[in-house]
Amino acid sequence: MLSQLQTFKNYIDKYELFNKDATILLAVSGGKDSVVMAHLFKLAGFNFAIAHCNFHLRAAESNRDEQFVKNLALLLNVPIHIIHFDTEAYANEHKISIQMAARDLRYDFFDDLCQEFRYEKVAVAQHQNDAMETVILNLIRGTGIAGLHGIKNSRENIIRPLMCFTRENIEDIITSQSYNFVEDSSNASAKYARNKIRLNIIPEMREINPSLEETFQKNIEYFSALEQFINQEIEDYRHYLIESSVSGFKIEIAKIRKLRSKSFVLSELLFSYGFNKATVSDLINALEGIPGKIFRSEKFEIQIDRDYIFLYPITPQDHHKQLEFGQTEDLILFDHHTLRVIQQHVDEIDFSNQHKCYVPTHKLIFPLKIRYWKEGDKFTPFGMKGMKKISDFFIQEKVPLSLKGSIPILINGDDKIIWIAGYRSDNRFKIENDTKKITTFEIKSERA
């Protein structure tokens, strides 16, 4: 036992899993793994408390587990936190699986305890075999490189200090120390995918390779290092490809065409925005087609334009929305736009800012209006003569299709367009030689 305790302490030291003076919250179910973890924490002299969740999924067995963990906390002389959940009701309400419901409830509970009692980390009792089962499960379901390293020993405030042990190591500790534990009857059921892997698939694999756990551990370490390398490469591609745009981001299509591994690079870049590999494949095929095709995830939209693809968050927007404001108002909030109104003299003006519009004050008829572009809108672009459709102006200026419906239009009280905000003012409102007082309009957009 002394050698196993030292292995445990060395592992924590090597990966700096937690500050030795801190108090750690241990997730204890009462099974072999979590019982061994609790005893090792006690023997190592660490400060810890126990948390136990009663999910009420196994009738009397769930209550038995709760009582066992209470007794364990008394034996170890440590604080304990217990909570009861109606897991099935939660799963039905949120339309998720029982396993996912239990996971959500459990980790929300742990987060609350950490905030209230200032626990530094939450320790869960997963070990090398759990990591191996996770890798196999990910491969069966389909995974990227991240799924090949299984379970990491630390992520955010969750630590896994038993990742230095196999299931057999845990069994040896239980036997040698005669530790009591409770058995979850559902672990013997092949109803769940993970149990099928543990009970049926892994024994067959071990026949081929008796050192299966050791081999998997080496593979996991290799894939972890590979993931770090790929992530750095992808970060370099992120800086090279992704540019800021008015309401989100854009990627130049010419750069995409030059990529050697278009599908892989774009999939890695766009995954965090909710786009899967199949969508990325369709996107790449669509680059050679007519501009305007749209791809949507839950929260983001990609639109293919002439020279770029544009990525921006989906913001519910009423394009018929209109807001009127009077002469005394100097700050107008319109959806994700902020319009500031400033009174100035002509000699105070810096005319180089496209996000500002300068209008002779005497030409304004209040109330003014701000709204979005609509079909048929016309104006006289600054520096030009004659009317022009705003839709044609957008095409001429290569305004992305995805942005046309979200650009504010400033309207005078006589319905003449004053300014396409951020793009061009109307020539009818230009500053004349005898202009003295100017009203400045400044637009800021915070959509992304």
Residue, then its C-alpha position, 0 to 999 in steps of 0.5 A: m500500500l505504501s508504494q501505491l500511496q507514493t505513486f498517487k502522491n507522485y502523480i499529483d506532484k508531477y501534474e500539479l493537480f492541486n495546491k496541497d494546502a487547499t481543500i478538495l471536494l471528492a465526488v464519492s458514489g460509494g463504489k470501489d474507485s471513489v472509496v479508494m480515492a477517499h482513503l488515499f486522500k486521507l492517508a496522504g494527509f490532504n484536506f478534503a470534503i465528500a459530496h454524494c448525489n442520490f439520483h433516485l434511479r435504483a430504488a432502495e439501492s440508491n438510499r443504501d449508497e447514501q447511507f454508506v457514504k455518510n458512514l465513510a465520511l464519519l470514518l474518515n472524519v471529513p465534512i459531507h454534502i448530500i443532495h437528492f435529485d429527481t433525475e428522471a423528471y429532469a431528463n424528461e423536462h430537458k429532453i435528454s438522456i438519464q446519463m446526461a441529466a445525471r451528469d448535468l445535475r452532478y456538476d452543477f451541484f459541485d460548482d455550487l459547493c465550490q463557490e459556497f465553501r471555496y473548494e479549490k478543485v473537484a476530484v472524480a475517481q476515473h482511472q486508466n481503464d475509464a480513459m481507455e473505454t472512452v477512447i473506444l467509445n469515441l472511435i465507435r461513435g466517430t471522433g476527431i483527434a481530441g477524442l483519441h486522448g480519452i479523459k484528461n487528468s485535469r480540466e478546468n476545476i475537475i481533477r482525476p488523481l486516480m489516472c495513475f492506476t488501472r482497474e486492477n490496481i484499484e482492486d488490489i488496494i481494495t483487497s489488501q486494505s479490506y476496504n468496504f464499498v457498495e456495488d452499483s448493480s447497473n455496472a453489470s448490465a450490458k444495457y449501456a454502451r460503456n458497459k458493453i465495451r467493458l464487459n464484452i469488447i475489452p476482454e477480447m482485445r486483451e486476448i490479443n494484447p495482454s498489456l492493453e492498458e499500458t499500450f492504451q496509456k502510451n497511445i493516449e499520451y501520444f495523441s495528447a501531444l499530437e493534439q497540442f501540436i495540431n492546436q498550435e498549427i490551427e491557431d496559426y491558421r486562425h491568425y492567417l485566415i480569419e479577419s474581423s468584419v463589421s458584424g463578425f468575421k470573414i475568410e478570404i476565399a482565395k486563401i481557402r483555395k490554397l489550403r492543402s487540407k481544406s476540409f480538416v483546417l476549416s472543420e477545426l476552425l469552424f467547429s467552435y461555431g457549431f459547424n460539423k464536418a459534413t457542413v464544412s464539406d458542403l461549404i467547400n463545394a459551394l465555393e465554386g458556385i453562385p455567391g449567396k449560399i447560407f449555412r447555419s449552426e444553432k448560433f452562427e451563420i456563414q454566407i458565401d459572398r464574392d471574395y469572402i465567406f462571412l461568419y456572424p452570430i445569428t441575432p433575431q432582428d426585426h427588419h421592419k423596426q423603426l425608431e423615431f427620436g427628437q432634437t433633444e436626444d443625444l444617445i439612441l439605442f437601436d438593436h445592437h447599434t448605438l447612435r450618438v448625436i453631437q452638436q459641433h462647429v464646422d472648424e471642430i470636424d475631422f471628416s476622415n471617420q466613416h462611422k460619422c456623418y456631418v449634417p448642416t443642423h438647419k437641414l434637419i427636420f425632427p423627429l428623425k428616424i432610424r431603420y433598416w434598408k428596405e426594397g426601393d430605398k433611394f438616395t443621392p450618394f455623397g459627391m454624386k448627382g442623381m438618385k441611386k437605389i441603395s440595393d445597387f449601391f450595396i452591390q457597387e460597394k461589395v457590401p456582403l449579402s449577409l450585412k445588407g439587412s442589418i445596416p441602419i439607415l438614418i432618415n430625415g423628417d421629410d423621409k429623405i435618406i441622410w446616411i447609410a450608417g458607416y458607408r455613405s451620406d446623402n449629397r443633399f445633406k452635404i456641408e456648404n461653404d456658409t455652414k456654421k453649425i453641424t450635427t454629427f451622427e456617430i454609429k457604433s455596432e456591437r453585434a459580434 
